[in-house]
Amino acid sequence: MTVAAPRRPLVTSTEVLVAALVVCAVAGTWMRDGVAGNDRLATAGTVFSGVFLQAVPFLVLGVVISGLIAAYVSTERLARWLPRRAPAAVLAAGVAGAALPGCECGSVPVARRLYGEGSVGAAALTFMLSAPAINPVVLVATAVAFPGQPQMVLARCVASLATAVVMGALWSKWGRPGWVSRSLPRTHDDGDSRWTVFTEAARHDFLQAGAYLVIGAAAAATLRVVVPPWVFEHVAGHLLLGVVTMALLAFVLALCSEADAFVAASLTMLPLIPRLVFLVVGPAVDVKLVAMQAGLFGRGFAARFAPLTMVVATVSATVVGLVLL
């Protein structure tokens, strides 16, 4: 008796994407005229396109490097490289994050594997916070988003590294292994080729980060045309209100660290310090990272680690901003 192979679905995401592209191509002239005839839509479209097109090259570069790391850099090897002593391991992990580009979504499972395989837990968590915030791709993207303002790049690097090191030090002193209640997540099959690992990691990071980039660009465009100017003027005139507002916005939007600088740069109605808070808080803690931490480390860990990270990142960015900006 022959068992029939399962039939392929008639409609997949690829067919939907192709159909959407065809519709946009056919209706392109009508859509362009409709946008051009409305000042608010034209402004929103300009902001969205500017943010998205500027960020895409850095997003692609970041996911390619992330895929190469997944394929060629063993997490076991990274764990062996860490010093045994907690203070040295925390500092080494924070600095090492600068050399390993990748999205914050990828740093959480890597940190969990490092933690689960006997590496110093504080170092693993320090790496989780520093890698997506101070790597070369993110810093170059920040420099492009803020041309002629190198102090913004320096401030982001210093504040993000300070956040990671402080959180690692706090965990090494007061953290409890019992708070990590989830078992080690399963990695890819050992039989997979490096090409398969690379393509799967790059595809996952690009699709996930690209989706958040679209959301972020749309949010920036919406803020520009929907929120009345007096609201931004009120926020800009009160440093504490601006800092708290941008920290909460970074937590809710959950942007990719390789693209958030372009969203922050588009909010020209706000001063630099609140925008720096946005750039430091986002890669450290947001809604998607809290969910990932709860799933990989446990709810008890996320309930303690995420709120404290939010406070430390906000304070670090504000202090560094007051000194450097």
C-alpha positions in Angstrom: 0.0 0.0 0.0 1.4 3.3 -1.0 1.1 6.2 1.4 0.4 9.5 -0.4 2.8 12.3 0.4 1.2 15.3 2.1 0.0 17.9 -0.3 1.7 21.2 -0.4 -0.5 24.1 0.7 -1.9 26.0 -2.3 -1.2 29.3 -0.7 2.0 30.1 1.2 3.7 33.2 2.5 5.7 33.4 -0.8 2.5 33.5 -2.9 1.0 36.1 -0.7 4.1 38.2 -1.0 4.2 37.9 -4.8 0.5 38.8 -5.0 1.0 41.8 -2.8 3.9 43.0 -5.0 1.8 42.6 -8.1 -1.1 44.6 -6.5 1.3 47.4 -5.5 2.8 47.5 -9.0 -0.6 47.7 -10.7 -1.9 50.3 -8.3 1.4 52.2 -7.9 0.3 55.2 -9.8 -3.0 55.6 -8.0 -1.3 55.1 -4.6 1.4 57.7 -5.5 -1.2 60.2 -6.5 -3.2 59.6 -3.4 -0.2 60.1 -1.1 1.1 63.2 -3.0 -2.3 64.8 -2.7 -2.3 64.6 1.1 0.4 66.5 3.0 0.1 64.3 6.1 0.4 61.1 4.1 3.2 62.5 2.0 5.2 63.4 5.2 4.5 59.9 6.7 5.6 58.2 3.5 8.8 60.2 3.4 9.7 59.5 7.0 8.8 55.8 6.6 10.9 55.4 3.4 13.8 57.3 4.8 14.0 55.3 8.0 13.5 51.9 6.2 15.9 52.4 3.3 18.6 53.8 5.5 18.4 50.9 7.9 18.1 47.9 5.5 21.8 47.8 4.5 22.9 47.6 8.1 20.2 45.1 8.9 21.4 42.8 6.1 25.1 43.2 7.1 24.2 42.4 10.7 22.2 39.2 9.9 24.9 38.0 7.6 27.6 38.3 10.3 25.2 36.8 12.8 24.7 33.8 10.6 28.4 33.4 10.1 28.9 33.4 13.9 26.2 30.8 14.3 27.9 28.6 11.8 31.5 28.9 12.6 31.8 30.1 16.3 31.1 27.5 18.9 29.4 28.6 22.1 31.4 26.0 23.9 34.6 27.7 22.7 33.3 31.0 23.8 32.6 29.6 27.3 36.2 28.2 27.5 37.6 31.7 26.6 35.9 33.3 29.6 38.0 33.9 32.7 37.1 31.9 35.8 36.8 34.9 38.2 33.5 36.6 38.0 34.7 40.3 37.9 37.2 39.5 35.1 34.6 37.4 33.3 32.0 40.2 33.4 34.4 42.8 32.0 35.7 40.4 29.3 32.2 39.4 28.3 31.1 43.1 28.1 34.1 44.0 25.8 33.7 40.7 23.8 30.2 41.8 22.9 31.7 44.5 20.7 33.3 41.9 18.4 30.2 39.7 17.9 27.6 41.6 15.8 24.0 40.3 16.0 20.5 41.1 16.9 19.4 41.1 20.5 17.0 38.3 19.6 20.0 36.1 18.9 22.0 37.1 21.9 19.4 35.7 24.4 19.7 32.0 23.3 23.5 32.3 23.0 23.7 33.7 26.5 21.4 30.9 27.7 23.7 28.2 26.2 26.7 29.8 27.7 25.0 30.0 31.1 23.8 26.4 30.9 27.1 25.0 29.9 28.9 26.1 33.1 30.2 29.5 32.1 30.0 32.2 34.7 26.4 33.2 34.7 27.1 36.9 35.2 29.4 36.9 32.2 26.7 35.3 30.0 24.2 37.9 31.0 26.7 40.7 30.4 27.3 39.4 26.9 23.6 39.2 26.3 23.3 42.9 27.0 26.5 44.2 25.4 26.6 42.2 22.1 23.5 43.8 20.4 24.3 47.3 21.7 28.0 48.0 21.1 29.0 45.9 18.1 30.5 47.6 15.0 27.4 47.3 12.9 25.2 49.1 15.4 27.8 51.8 16.1 28.4 52.4 12.4 24.6 52.6 11.8 24.4 55.1 14.7 27.1 57.2 13.1 25.3 57.2 9.7 22.0 58.1 11.4 23.5 61.0 13.3 26.0 62.5 10.9 28.4 65.0 12.3 27.6 63.9 15.9 30.3 61.5 16.9 29.5 62.2 20.6 26.2 60.3 20.1 28.1 57.2 19.0 30.5 57.4 21.9 27.6 58.1 24.4 25.7 55.0 23.1 28.7 52.8 23.4 29.7 54.0 26.9 26.2 53.9 28.3 25.3 50.4 26.8 28.6 48.9 28.0 28.1 50.4 31.5 24.6 48.9 31.6 25.9 45.5 30.7 28.7 45.5 33.2 26.6 46.9 36.0 24.0 44.2 35.5 26.6 41.5 35.3 28.2 42.7 38.5 24.8 42.9 40.3 24.0 39.3 39.2 27.4 38.0 40.3 26.7 39.5 43.8 23.0 38.9 44.3 21.8 36.6 41.6 20.5 33.2 42.5 20.9 30.1 40.2 17.5 28.9 41.3 15.9 31.8 39.5 16.9 30.2 36.2 14.2 27.5 36.1 14.2 26.6 32.4 16.3 23.8 30.9 18.8 24.5 28.2 17.2 25.1 24.8 17.8 22.6 22.0 20.2 23.8 19.3 20.4 22.8 15.7 21.1 19.2 14.8 24.8 18.2 14.8 24.4 16.8 11.3 23.4 20.1 9.8 26.0 21.6 7.4 27.5 25.0 8.2 25.7 26.4 5.1 22.4 25.2 6.5 23.1 26.7 9.9 24.2 30.0 8.3 21.2 30.3 6.1 18.7 29.4 8.8 20.2 31.8 11.3 20.4 34.6 8.8 16.9 34.0 7.5 15.5 33.9 11.0 17.2 37.1 12.1 16.4 39.0 8.9 12.7 38.1 8.9 12.3 38.8 12.7 14.4 42.0 12.7 12.9 43.2 9.4 9.4 42.9 10.8 10.3 45.0 13.8 12.0 47.5 11.5 8.8 48.0 9.5 6.9 48.5 12.7 9.4 51.0 14.0 9.5 52.9 10.7 5.7 53.0 10.7 5.7 54.2 14.3 8.1 57.0 13.6 6.0 58.1 10.6 2.9 58.0 12.7 4.4 60.0 15.5 5.6 62.6 13.1 2.1 63.3 11.6 -0.4 62.2 14.3 1.1 63.6 17.6 0.6 67.4 17.8 3.8 69.4 17.9 3.0 70.9 21.3 3.3 67.4 22.8 6.9 67.1 21.6 7.6 70.6 22.8 6.3 69.8 26.2 8.3 66.6 26.4 11.4 68.3 25.1 11.1 71.0 27.7 11.2 68.5 30.6 14.2 66.3 30.7 12.8 63.7 33.2 9.5 63.4 31.3 11.4 63.0 28.0 13.7 60.4 29.5 10.8 58.3 30.9 8.7 58.7 27.7 11.5 57.5 25.4 12.4 54.6 27.7 8.9 53.4 27.7 8.7 53.9 23.9 11.8 51.8 23.4 10.3 49.1 25.6 7.0 49.0 23.7 8.3 49.3 20.1 10.9 46.5 20.5 13.1 47.6 17.6 16.1 45.8 16.2 19.3 47.3 17.5 20.7 47.5 14.0 17.9 49.8 12.9 16.7 51.8 16.0 19.2 54.6 15.4 17.4 55.7 12.3 14.1 55.8 14.1 15.7 57.8 16.9 17.3 60.2 14.4 13.9 60.9 12.8 12.6 62.2 16.0 14.3 65.6 15.5 11.8 67.4 17.7 13.4 65.8 20.8 16.8 66.6 22.4 19.6 64.1 22.2 19.5 62.8 25.8 16.0 61.3 25.6 16.9 59.8 22.2 20.1 58.3 23.7 17.9 56.7 26.4 15.8 55.2 23.6 18.9 53.7 22.0 20.3 52.3 25.2 17.1 50.9 26.7 15.8 49.2 23.5 18.6 46.6 23.0 18.7 45.9 26.7 15.0 45.3 27.5 11.8 45.4 25.6 8.6 43.4 25.4 10.0 40.7 23.1 13.2 40.3 25.1 11.2 39.8 28.3 9.1 37.1 26.6 12.3 35.4 25.3 14.0 35.6 28.7 10.9 34.1 30.4 10.9 31.3 27.9 14.6 30.5 28.0 15.6 31.4 31.6 12.3 31.2 33.4 9.6 33.6 34.6 11.3 34.2 38.0 14.4 35.3 36.2 12.6 37.6 33.8 10.5 39.2 36.6 13.6 40.2 38.4 16.1 40.9 35.6 14.0 42.9 33.2 12.8 45.7 35.5 16.2 46.1 37.0 17.7 46.3 33.5 15.2 49.0 32.6 16.2 51.1 35.5 20.0 50.6 35.1 19.8 51.3 31.3 17.7 54.5 31.8 20.0 55.9 34.5 23.2 55.0 32.7 22.0 56.7 29.5 20.9 59.8 31.3 24.1 60.2 33.3 26.3 59.5 30.2 24.2 61.9 28.1 24.5 64.7 30.7 28.3 64.3 30.6 28.9 63.7 26.9 26.1 65.4 25.0 
